[in-house]
Amino acid sequence: MSRAYLRYSKVGNALMAYAPALESAQRESADALLSALRLRPAHVRQYIVDMRTPVPQPTQGMTINRLYGNGARPDGRSWSSGDPSDLVNPRMQLGLPNYNLMERVAFARIDDISVVEKARHALPYNGNLGGAPEYLLGKEAVSSGGITVIGDLPFVLP
């Protein structure tokens, strides 16, 4: 949550006034509250659509992608299917952490289906709702040959 947002919000002003006295867990709860305040009806509608759409089961040869940047690495465990530029709001729909700047997108092919530990809808995180398809890969999916990275490109929001 940006300090500028906090500065111009009544709730933010109140939370910032008490921030030095808050314990770490309380600060995280306050951050979650502020993140929830920025949700728009369109985000909730898209979340409902995403959650009603079944997550495609992973198959051998399926193309998956991962948005990453800054603190998020290209070899992380959470991947998605489809083209991320087709998502209305990639950060919101993928439930990405705030430190992930989405500067790049890695594309990979699933070579060994056993590296996919779970297929689900993306979970909420940092006030982002999630809902888009998410595939959790094993820690060594890239190095074990379970997936083959076939491209790594700059990502620009449409």
C-alpha positions as CSV (number, residue, x, y, z in Angstrom):
1,M,0.0,0.0,0.0
2,S,1.5,3.3,-1.0
3,R,2.1,6.1,1.5
4,A,0.4,8.5,-0.9
5,Y,-2.8,6.4,-0.7
6,L,-2.6,6.3,3.0
7,R,-2.1,10.1,3.2
8,Y,-5.3,10.9,1.3
9,S,-7.6,8.3,3.0
10,K,-9.3,8.9,6.3
11,V,-8.9,5.3,7.3
12,G,-5.3,5.6,6.2
13,N,-4.7,8.7,8.3
14,A,-6.1,6.9,11.3
15,L,-3.9,3.8,10.7
16,M,-0.8,5.8,10.0
17,A,-1.3,7.7,13.3
18,Y,-1.3,4.4,15.2
19,A,1.3,2.6,13.0
20,P,4.3,3.1,15.3
21,A,2.4,1.5,18.2
22,L,1.0,-1.5,16.2
23,E,2.6,-4.9,16.5
24,S,3.8,-6.5,13.2
25,A,0.7,-8.8,12.9
26,Q,-1.6,-5.8,13.6
27,R,0.2,-3.8,10.8
28,E,-0.3,-6.7,8.4
29,S,-4.1,-6.7,9.3
30,A,-4.2,-2.9,8.8
31,D,-2.5,-3.4,5.4
32,A,-5.0,-6.1,4.4
33,L,-7.9,-3.7,5.4
34,L,-6.5,-0.9,3.3
35,S,-6.0,-3.3,0.4
36,A,-9.6,-4.4,0.6
37,L,-10.8,-0.8,0.5
38,R,-9.4,-0.5,-3.0
39,L,-11.5,-3.2,-4.5
40,R,-13.9,-2.1,-7.2
41,P,-17.2,-3.7,-8.2
42,A,-15.6,-4.7,-11.6
43,H,-12.9,-6.6,-9.7
44,V,-15.5,-8.6,-7.7
45,R,-17.5,-9.3,-10.9
46,Q,-14.4,-10.6,-12.7
47,Y,-13.5,-12.7,-9.6
48,I,-17.0,-14.3,-9.8
49,V,-16.6,-15.1,-13.5
50,D,-13.1,-16.5,-12.9
51,M,-14.3,-18.7,-10.0
52,R,-17.2,-20.1,-12.0
53,T,-14.8,-21.1,-14.8
54,P,-13.2,-24.5,-14.2
55,V,-9.5,-24.7,-14.1
56,P,-8.2,-26.7,-17.0
57,Q,-6.4,-29.9,-15.9
58,P,-2.7,-29.8,-16.8
59,T,-1.6,-32.0,-19.7
60,Q,1.7,-32.9,-21.1
61,G,2.7,-30.4,-23.7
62,M,0.5,-27.6,-22.2
63,T,1.9,-24.1,-22.3
64,I,2.0,-22.2,-19.0
65,N,3.3,-18.8,-18.1
66,R,4.6,-16.9,-15.1
67,L,4.6,-13.1,-14.6
68,Y,7.6,-11.9,-12.6
69,G,9.8,-9.0,-11.8
70,N,11.6,-7.3,-9.0
71,G,11.4,-9.7,-6.0
72,A,9.5,-12.4,-8.0
73,R,11.7,-14.8,-9.8
74,P,11.2,-16.6,-13.1
75,D,11.6,-20.1,-11.6
76,G,8.9,-19.7,-8.9
77,R,6.2,-22.3,-8.1
78,S,3.0,-20.5,-9.3
79,W,2.3,-20.6,-13.0
80,S,-0.9,-19.9,-15.0
81,S,-2.4,-21.0,-18.4
82,G,-3.4,-18.8,-21.3
83,D,-2.0,-15.5,-22.4
84,P,-1.6,-13.1,-19.4
85,S,-2.4,-10.1,-21.7
86,D,-5.9,-11.6,-22.2
87,L,-6.6,-11.0,-18.5
88,V,-8.6,-7.9,-17.6
89,N,-6.4,-7.2,-14.6
90,P,-3.5,-9.6,-14.3
91,R,-2.3,-8.6,-10.9
92,M,-5.8,-8.8,-9.4
93,Q,-6.8,-12.1,-11.2
94,L,-3.5,-13.9,-10.4
95,G,-3.4,-12.7,-6.8
96,L,0.1,-11.4,-7.2
97,P,2.1,-10.0,-4.3
98,N,2.7,-6.2,-4.5
99,Y,6.5,-6.7,-4.9
100,N,6.0,-8.6,-8.2
101,L,6.3,-5.8,-10.8
102,M,5.2,-8.0,-13.7
103,E,8.0,-6.8,-15.8
104,R,8.5,-10.1,-17.7
105,V,6.6,-13.2,-18.6
106,A,8.2,-16.6,-18.9
107,F,6.5,-19.2,-21.1
108,A,7.1,-22.9,-20.5
109,R,5.9,-26.3,-21.7
110,I,4.9,-29.0,-19.3
111,D,7.1,-32.1,-20.2
112,D,6.3,-34.2,-17.0
113,I,2.8,-33.9,-15.6
114,S,4.1,-35.1,-12.2
115,V,5.7,-31.7,-11.5
116,V,2.3,-30.1,-11.2
117,E,1.4,-30.5,-7.5
118,K,-1.9,-28.7,-7.6
119,A,-4.3,-27.1,-10.2
120,R,-6.6,-24.5,-8.6
121,H,-7.9,-21.0,-8.9
122,A,-5.3,-18.4,-7.8
123,L,-5.7,-17.5,-4.1
124,P,-6.1,-13.9,-2.8
125,Y,-2.9,-12.1,-1.8
126,N,-2.1,-8.5,-0.8
127,G,-5.7,-7.4,-1.5
128,N,-5.7,-9.0,-5.0
129,L,-8.6,-11.4,-5.3
130,G,-7.1,-14.1,-7.5
131,G,-9.4,-16.5,-9.3
132,A,-7.5,-17.1,-12.6
133,P,-6.1,-20.7,-13.2
134,E,-3.0,-21.4,-11.2
135,Y,-0.7,-24.4,-11.3
136,L,1.6,-25.1,-8.4
137,L,4.8,-26.7,-9.5
138,G,7.3,-28.6,-7.5
139,K,10.4,-26.7,-6.3
140,E,12.7,-28.4,-8.8
141,A,10.3,-28.3,-11.8
142,V,12.7,-26.4,-14.1
143,S,16.0,-28.0,-13.0
144,S,14.5,-31.5,-13.1
145,G,13.3,-31.1,-16.7
146,G,9.6,-31.3,-15.7
147,I,9.0,-28.1,-17.7
148,T,11.0,-26.5,-20.5
149,V,11.1,-22.7,-20.6
150,I,10.4,-21.8,-24.2
151,G,10.3,-18.0,-24.0
152,D,11.0,-15.1,-21.7
153,L,9.7,-11.7,-22.9
154,P,9.0,-8.2,-21.5
155,F,5.4,-7.9,-20.3
156,V,3.5,-4.7,-21.1
157,L,-0.1,-4.3,-20.0
158,P,-2.4,-3.9,-23.0
